[in-house]
Amino acid sequence: MANNWTRTAITVAAAASAVSLLGAVPAAAADVTRHCVLNAETGVQHCSTGTQRSLALAEADGDVVQGTFFDGPDYTGNSLTITGPELCKKDGWVNWQFDLGDDWKNKISSVQPWGNCWVWLYPEPNLGGDRDGPFKENTGNVGSFMNDRTQSIGFS
């Protein structure tokens, strides 16, 4: 997993506010959904369950949210938010990459790019294979090409 976090920082507070706009988790799923925030630079991950999503995001205070990924369509199910210290730079290159752990490989169905990032999804580790993207805005369905096939993510 390569990391090259070198852009201007914003706080997670803004992202947490934006995430709250998505609406509440349905009551039936509230006990079983898991929301995790992973600092790609340190590897530290904080998770919460059910409607505790904003508590997990608060754990990442001071980091920039690069993207949030969901295992269900339309931003449902479990979520993984990846953070870093700075915004993405629009320079035509993948600024940072992240290889998913076994708990998230082949599970992504919807994405939300944050921190000035565009998201690229790859079916193999280390940005290998044919990529899909860029996902420049909230995408409730990544499409059949990469649905449940992502193993690494590029942020540009």
Helices and strands as residue ranges (DSSP letters): H 12-20, G 27-29, E 34-39, E 45-49, H 53-58, E 64-70, G 73-75, E 79-84, E 96-99, E 110-113, E 119-122, E 132-135, E 152-155
